[in-house]
Amino acid sequence: MIRTLLLALASIVTGQVAGASCGAAADACEIDGGTYHIELPDNADTALPAVMFLHGYGGSGTGVLRMRAMVDGLTARGYAVIAPDAQARAGDGKRIWSFFPGWPGRDETDFLTRVRDDSAARFGVLPDRVVLAGFSAGGFMVHYLACEAPQSFAGYAPVSGGFWRPQPERCAGPVRLLHTHGWRDTVVPIEGRALRGGAFEQGDIFAGLEVWRAANGCAGNNPDAYAETGQFWRRKWTRCDPASALELALFPGGHAVPRGWSDMVLDWFEALPPAN
C-alpha cells in the first residue's frame, strides 16, 4: 500500500511537470500581468528549490536562459531557474523593472510572488525555497523587493545592482541577502554614479549595506567574518538578528555575473537555517 501511494505521488508530480505546456525560451508562461520562462534540472520529478533570476535593463527572460554557465551551474545542483520578463517601456519597447518607489508601472512585488506561486502549481517548485536574484537593473529590483517585503522569498542574491538615491531610510527585516559586485564595475560603480545630468543617481553599495545592517539589527557596522572563495572576497555580518544573513562578495571583474557565482550562492543559501 505504501509503495502504491509513493508511486501515485511520483506520477502526480511527474505528470505535473511533463504536462506543463510553457516555460521554454520560445514559449513563455503567462499569468495576469506578465510572463516568465523556466528551466528545470534533468529528471525533475520531485519538489524543486529554485532561483528566480531577474534580467537587466533591456533584457528578457529568454536572455537569462541563454546565460548557460549560470543556468547550468544552478540546474546541475537540482535547482529550477525561473526567468520572469519585465514590462516593455513605452516608446523604445525596452524592458525595465518598476523598482523605484513612485515610478509608474506594475506592482513588481505582487507580480514576482505570483510567478513564484504559479511555478509551484505548474512545475512543483517549492515556494518557500526560492532565492530571488538578479543582475544590474534586476539587482536593483531585488534590493527594493527585499526592502519592502523580505518574507516573500527565502533569500536574496543581487548582482551589480543596489539602491538608488535617495535610498530608503529604513527597510523591513530581517533579510537574508548576499550582494555580489565587481571591483571594476563602471556601469554600476560600487560608489554609485549620476545619470542623465544628475536626474537619477545610483546609490553607494556600502551606504546600502548600512540600511541592511539596521534592518537586521546588527550590533556594529564592521563585518566580523572574512573569507575568500575562488575569486570572491567575502565580508559577513553575523552579530545580527538570528533570522537574518548579510554578506558582500567582491570579485575583480566588471559589470557581469561572474564565473563561480552559481555555486557560491547555492552554498551560501544551503548553509542558512530554514526560514521561519
C-alpha positions as CSV (number, residue, x, y, z in Angstrom):
1,M,0.0,0.0,0.0
2,I,2.8,2.4,0.9
3,R,4.6,1.6,-2.3
4,T,1.4,2.2,-4.3
5,L,0.9,5.6,-2.6
6,L,4.5,6.6,-3.3
7,L,4.2,5.6,-7.0
8,A,0.9,7.6,-7.2
9,L,2.6,10.7,-5.7
10,A,5.5,10.4,-8.1
11,S,3.1,10.0,-11.0
12,I,1.3,13.2,-10.0
13,V,4.5,15.2,-9.7
14,T,6.0,13.9,-12.9
15,G,2.7,14.4,-14.7
16,Q,2.6,18.0,-13.4
17,V,6.0,18.8,-14.8
18,A,5.5,16.8,-18.1
19,G,2.1,18.3,-18.6
20,A,3.3,21.9,-18.3
21,S,3.0,23.5,-21.7
22,C,5.0,26.6,-21.2
23,G,8.3,27.8,-19.9
24,A,10.8,27.1,-22.7
25,A,12.6,30.0,-24.2
26,A,10.2,30.2,-27.2
27,D,7.0,29.6,-25.2
28,A,6.5,31.9,-22.1
29,C,4.3,31.0,-19.2
30,E,1.5,33.7,-19.0
31,I,-0.1,34.9,-15.8
32,D,-2.1,38.0,-15.1
33,G,0.2,41.0,-15.6
34,G,3.1,39.3,-17.4
35,T,5.2,36.3,-18.5
36,Y,8.0,34.2,-17.3
37,H,10.3,31.3,-18.5
38,I,11.7,28.4,-16.6
39,E,14.3,25.7,-17.0
40,L,14.2,22.5,-14.9
41,P,17.0,20.3,-13.9
42,D,17.3,16.9,-15.6
43,N,14.9,14.2,-14.1
44,A,13.0,16.9,-12.3
45,D,10.4,14.5,-10.7
46,T,10.3,15.9,-7.1
47,A,9.6,19.2,-5.5
48,L,12.3,21.7,-6.5
49,P,14.1,24.6,-5.0
50,A,14.6,27.4,-7.4
51,V,16.5,30.6,-8.2
52,M,14.3,33.3,-9.8
53,F,16.7,35.5,-11.8
54,L,15.7,39.0,-12.9
55,H,17.3,40.2,-16.2
56,G,19.0,43.6,-16.6
57,Y,17.7,46.7,-18.4
58,G,16.6,45.9,-21.9
59,G,17.0,42.1,-21.3
60,S,14.4,39.3,-21.1
61,G,13.7,36.0,-19.5
62,T,14.8,34.2,-22.7
63,G,18.1,36.1,-22.4
64,V,18.6,34.8,-18.9
65,L,18.1,31.2,-20.1
66,R,20.9,31.9,-22.6
67,M,23.3,32.6,-19.8
68,R,24.4,29.0,-19.9
69,A,27.3,29.0,-17.4
70,M,25.0,30.4,-14.7
71,V,21.9,28.3,-15.6
72,D,23.8,25.0,-16.0
73,G,25.5,25.7,-12.7
74,L,22.1,26.1,-10.9
75,T,20.3,23.2,-12.6
76,A,23.3,20.8,-12.0
77,R,22.7,21.4,-8.3
78,G,19.0,20.4,-8.7
79,Y,17.5,23.9,-8.8
80,A,14.9,25.2,-11.3
81,V,15.8,28.6,-12.9
82,I,12.8,30.9,-13.2
83,A,13.3,33.9,-15.5
84,P,10.4,36.5,-15.5
85,D,10.1,39.3,-18.0
86,A,10.0,42.9,-17.0
87,Q,7.4,45.1,-18.7
88,A,8.3,46.8,-22.0
89,R,8.8,50.6,-21.7
90,A,6.6,52.8,-23.9
91,G,8.5,54.3,-26.8
92,D,11.5,52.0,-27.3
93,G,10.0,48.8,-26.0
94,K,12.9,48.0,-23.8
95,R,12.1,46.0,-20.7
96,I,12.6,47.6,-17.3
97,W,11.6,46.7,-13.7
98,S,9.5,49.2,-11.8
99,F,11.8,49.1,-8.9
100,F,12.0,52.7,-7.6
101,P,9.2,53.8,-5.3
102,G,6.7,56.0,-7.0
103,W,7.6,55.0,-10.6
104,P,4.6,54.1,-12.8
105,G,4.2,50.5,-13.8
106,R,3.4,47.1,-12.5
107,D,3.4,46.2,-8.8
108,E,6.5,44.0,-9.1
109,T,6.3,42.5,-5.6
110,D,2.9,41.2,-6.4
111,F,3.9,40.0,-9.8
112,L,7.0,38.2,-8.8
113,T,5.3,36.5,-5.8
114,R,2.6,35.3,-8.2
115,V,5.3,34.0,-10.6
116,R,6.7,32.1,-7.6
117,D,3.2,30.6,-6.8
118,D,2.4,29.8,-10.4
119,S,5.7,27.9,-10.9
120,A,4.9,26.0,-7.8
121,A,1.5,25.0,-9.2
122,R,2.7,24.1,-12.7
123,F,6.2,22.7,-12.1
124,G,6.4,21.6,-8.5
125,V,8.7,24.4,-7.3
126,L,8.9,24.8,-3.5
127,P,7.6,28.3,-2.9
128,D,9.4,28.5,0.4
129,R,12.8,27.5,-1.2
130,V,13.1,30.2,-3.9
131,V,16.0,32.6,-4.0
132,L,15.3,35.9,-5.7
133,A,18.4,37.0,-7.7
134,G,19.0,39.5,-10.5
135,F,21.7,41.3,-12.4
136,S,22.1,45.1,-12.8
137,A,18.5,46.6,-13.0
138,G,17.4,43.1,-11.9
139,G,19.7,43.6,-8.9
140,F,18.1,47.0,-8.2
141,M,14.7,45.2,-8.2
142,V,15.9,42.5,-5.8
143,H,17.1,45.1,-3.3
144,Y,13.8,47.1,-3.4
145,L,11.6,44.0,-3.1
146,A,13.7,42.6,-0.2
147,C,13.4,46.0,1.5
148,E,9.6,46.2,1.1
149,A,8.7,42.5,1.7
150,P,11.6,40.4,2.9
151,Q,9.4,37.4,3.7
152,S,8.4,37.0,0.1
153,F,11.5,34.8,-0.8
154,A,13.8,32.5,1.1
155,G,16.9,34.5,0.2
156,Y,18.1,37.4,-1.9
157,A,21.2,37.4,-4.2
158,P,21.5,40.6,-6.2
159,V,24.5,41.1,-8.6
160,S,25.8,44.5,-9.6
161,G,22.7,46.5,-8.5
162,G,21.8,48.2,-5.3
163,F,19.6,51.1,-4.1
164,W,19.3,54.4,-5.9
165,R,19.4,57.8,-4.2
166,P,17.5,58.9,-2.3
167,Q,17.9,55.4,-0.8
168,P,15.3,54.0,1.6
169,E,15.6,55.5,5.1
170,R,14.8,52.0,6.5
171,C,13.8,48.5,5.3
172,A,11.7,45.8,6.8
173,G,13.7,43.0,8.3
174,P,15.2,40.6,8.9
175,V,16.5,39.9,5.4
176,R,18.8,37.1,4.1
177,L,20.9,38.8,1.4
178,L,24.2,38.1,-0.4
179,H,25.3,41.0,-2.6
180,T,27.9,40.4,-5.3
181,H,29.7,43.2,-7.1
182,G,32.6,43.6,-9.5
183,W,35.5,45.7,-8.2
184,R,36.0,47.2,-11.7
185,D,32.3,47.8,-12.4
186,T,31.9,51.1,-14.4
187,V,28.2,50.6,-15.3
188,V,27.1,50.4,-11.7
189,P,30.2,51.5,-9.8
190,I,30.4,50.4,-6.1
191,E,30.2,54.1,-5.1
192,G,27.3,54.9,-7.5
193,R,27.1,57.4,-10.3
194,A,24.8,60.2,-11.6
195,L,22.8,59.6,-14.8
196,R,21.0,62.0,-17.3
197,G,22.8,65.1,-16.0
198,G,22.0,64.2,-12.4
199,A,18.3,63.5,-12.8
200,F,18.9,60.0,-11.5
201,E,21.7,58.7,-9.2
202,Q,22.8,55.1,-8.5
203,G,23.5,54.7,-4.8
204,D,26.6,53.7,-3.0
205,I,26.7,50.0,-2.3
206,F,28.3,50.4,1.1
207,A,25.7,53.0,2.1
208,G,23.0,50.5,1.2
209,L,24.7,47.9,3.4
210,E,24.2,50.3,6.3
211,V,20.5,50.2,5.7
212,W,20.6,46.4,5.7
213,R,22.6,46.3,8.9
214,A,19.9,48.4,10.6
215,A,17.1,46.2,9.2
216,N,18.9,43.1,10.5
217,G,19.6,44.6,13.9
218,C,23.4,44.1,13.6
219,A,25.5,45.0,16.6
220,G,28.0,47.1,14.7
221,N,29.0,48.4,11.2
222,N,32.2,46.3,10.8
223,P,31.9,42.8,9.5
224,D,33.1,40.1,11.8
225,A,33.9,37.3,9.3
226,Y,36.1,37.4,6.2
227,A,36.7,34.7,3.6
228,E,38.0,34.0,0.1
229,T,36.1,31.6,-2.2
230,G,37.8,31.3,-5.5
231,Q,37.9,34.8,-6.9
232,F,35.5,36.2,-4.4
233,W,36.5,38.4,-1.4
234,R,33.7,38.0,1.2
235,R,32.7,40.1,4.1
236,K,30.0,38.9,6.5
237,W,28.0,40.3,9.4
238,T,26.9,37.7,12.0
239,R,26.2,39.7,15.1
240,C,22.7,40.4,13.9
241,D,19.1,39.0,14.2
242,P,19.5,35.2,14.1
243,A,16.8,35.0,11.4
244,S,18.9,37.3,9.1
245,A,22.0,36.9,6.9
246,L,24.1,39.6,5.3
247,E,27.2,39.3,3.2
248,L,29.1,41.1,0.5
249,A,31.1,39.3,-2.1
250,L,33.5,41.3,-4.3
251,F,35.3,40.0,-7.4
252,P,38.0,41.5,-9.6
253,G,35.9,41.9,-12.8
254,G,33.4,44.4,-14.1
255,H,29.7,44.5,-14.8
256,A,28.9,40.9,-15.1
257,V,27.6,37.8,-13.4
258,P,31.0,36.2,-12.5
259,R,32.1,32.7,-13.0
260,G,31.5,30.6,-9.9
261,W,28.6,32.7,-8.8
262,S,26.1,29.9,-9.0
263,D,28.0,27.6,-6.7
264,M,28.8,30.4,-4.2
265,V,25.2,31.5,-3.9
266,L,23.8,28.0,-3.5
267,D,26.5,27.1,-0.9
268,W,25.5,30.2,1.0
269,F,21.8,29.5,0.7
270,E,22.0,25.9,1.7
271,A,24.1,26.8,4.8
272,L,21.3,29.1,6.1
273,P,18.9,27.7,8.7
274,P,15.3,27.1,7.4
275,A,13.3,30.3,7.1
276,N,10.5,30.8,9.7
